[in-house]
Amino acid sequence: MNWQALVAGIGAILTGAGGCIILIREFRRRDRRALTRELDELGRDVQELRANLVVCRRYTFHLVEKLAEHGMGIPYPEEWEKDEE
């Protein structure tokens, strides 16, 4: 076996390994990009839900004020009473 065939074989092995590394790196990059997009979308959803929660709490506060002005008590759901015990 001559040295040129040996160098060609080693080159082929290194080229295959390099191709595998590039392929793995590309799949990881795509996964990271997809996860980043999903994380951004979930962050927007959470932000929207928090804004809705603030609106609901503000509405509840004003509703309680109106009930108190009319001399009515505040009805609490049974689940809240169980949580306080």
C-alpha positions in Angstrom: 0.0 0.0 0.0 1.5 3.3 -1.0 1.3 6.5 1.1 -1.1 8.3 -1.4 -3.8 5.7 -0.8 -3.3 6.0 3.0 -3.6 9.8 2.9 -6.7 9.5 0.6 -8.3 7.0 3.1 -7.6 9.3 6.1 -8.9 12.3 4.1 -12.1 10.4 3.3 -12.6 9.5 7.0 -12.0 13.1 8.0 -14.4 14.4 5.3 -17.1 12.0 6.5 -16.6 13.1 10.1 -16.7 16.7 9.1 -19.9 16.1 7.2 -21.5 14.5 10.2 -20.5 17.4 12.5 -22.0 19.9 10.0 -25.2 17.9 9.8 -25.5 17.6 13.6 -24.8 21.3 14.0 -27.5 22.2 11.4 -30.1 20.1 13.2 -29.3 21.7 16.5 -29.5 25.2 15.0 -32.9 24.4 13.5 -34.1 23.0 16.8 -32.8 26.1 18.7 -34.5 28.4 16.3 -37.8 26.5 16.5 -37.6 26.5 20.3 -36.8 30.2 20.4 -39.9 31.0 18.2 -42.1 28.8 20.5 -40.7 30.5 23.6 -41.4 33.9 22.1 -44.9 32.9 21.3 -45.5 31.5 24.7 -44.1 34.7 26.2 -46.6 36.7 24.2 -49.4 34.4 25.4 -48.4 34.8 29.0 -48.2 38.6 28.6 -51.7 38.7 27.1 -53.0 36.4 29.9 -51.5 38.7 32.6 -53.1 41.7 30.9 -56.5 40.0 30.9 -56.0 39.1 34.6 -55.4 42.7 35.4 -58.5 43.7 33.5 -60.6 41.0 35.3 -59.3 42.1 38.7 -60.0 45.7 38.0 -63.6 44.8 37.0 -64.0 42.7 40.1 -62.8 45.6 42.3 -65.3 48.0 40.7 -68.1 45.4 40.9 -67.4 44.9 44.7 -67.5 48.7 45.1 -70.9 48.9 43.4 -72.2 46.0 45.5 -71.0 47.7 48.7 -72.7 51.0 47.6 -76.0 49.1 47.3 -75.5 47.4 50.7 -75.0 44.0 49.3 -72.5 41.5 50.6 -69.8 40.0 48.4 -70.5 36.4 47.4 -67.5 34.1 47.5 -67.3 30.8 45.7 -67.2 27.7 47.8 -63.7 26.9 46.5 -62.2 30.0 48.1 -63.7 29.2 51.5 -62.1 25.8 51.4 -58.7 27.3 50.5 -58.8 29.6 53.5 -59.2 26.7 56.0 
